[in-house]
């Protein structure tokens, strides 16, 4: 009987805490233009994608150089594919801008 009373008391305390946390929360208003925030996030994401593209571009150049040294045509083909992928990833923002108009 005592355990049942304790559970009810804990449940009611939990419910009261949740209601207090949801009812007495002050409203937060964003300051300024919301599109500025979206544009900043977009700039950050495209900068991150550009950095990844540059890393892949550098790896493709290294792979082509190693293939020329070892005379391996399959490694050379993979190097050129990696280089092309790095270029596409690096210039994603510009490509999307051209497509969207």
Buried (B, 14 or more C-beta within 10 A) or exposed (E): EEEEEEEEEEEEEEEEEEEEEEEEEEEEEEEEEEEEEEEEEEEEEBEEBBEBBBEBBEBBBEBBEEBEEEEBEEBBEBBBEBBEBBBEBBBBBEEEEEEEE
